[in-house]
Amino acid sequence: MAKRKARERDYESGGVGFVGSILLGAGFGVLFDEVIAGILLGIGAGFLVMAHFTRTQD
């Protein structure tokens, strides 16, 4: 039962990290006048962050 709760929490933090990375990328994009490129970089970083938080501990 404890493992199930831990996995649910990992998925939540992975999703929050993913959205946060996209927003951070958009913020850097606005800063450098390249919003689309910033969002795309944020999506790429978001997948890395999400993969880090949701990896299995088997």
C-alpha positions in Angstrom: 0.0 0.0 0.0 2.8 2.4 0.8 4.4 1.8 -2.6 1.1 2.8 -4.3 0.9 6.1 -2.5 4.6 6.8 -3.3 4.0 6.2 -7.0 1.0 8.5 -7.1 3.0 11.2 -5.4 5.9 10.7 -7.9 3.5 11.1 -10.8 2.2 14.3 -9.3 5.6 15.8 -8.7 6.6 14.7 -12.2 3.6 16.6 -13.7 4.3 19.7 -11.6 8.0 19.6 -12.7 6.9 19.2 -16.4 4.5 22.2 -16.3 7.1 24.2 -14.3 9.7 23.5 -17.0 7.4 24.6 -19.7 6.6 27.9 -17.9 10.3 28.4 -17.2 11.1 27.9 -20.8 8.4 30.3 -21.8 9.7 32.9 -19.4 13.2 32.6 -20.9 11.7 32.8 -24.3 9.9 36.1 -23.4 13.2 37.4 -22.0 15.1 36.7 -25.3 12.1 37.4 -27.7 11.9 33.7 -28.8 8.8 32.4 -27.0 8.2 29.4 -29.3 11.9 28.2 -28.9 11.7 28.7 -25.1 8.5 26.7 -24.9 10.0 23.9 -27.0 13.1 23.9 -24.8 10.9 23.8 -21.7 9.0 20.8 -23.1 12.3 19.0 -23.7 13.5 19.8 -20.2 10.0 18.9 -18.8 10.3 15.4 -20.2 13.7 14.9 -18.6 12.3 16.2 -15.2 9.2 14.0 -15.5 11.3 11.0 -16.3 13.5 11.6 -13.3 10.5 11.8 -10.9 8.5 8.9 -12.4 11.3 6.3 -12.8 10.5 3.0 -11.2 12.4 1.9 -8.1 12.1 -1.9 -8.7 
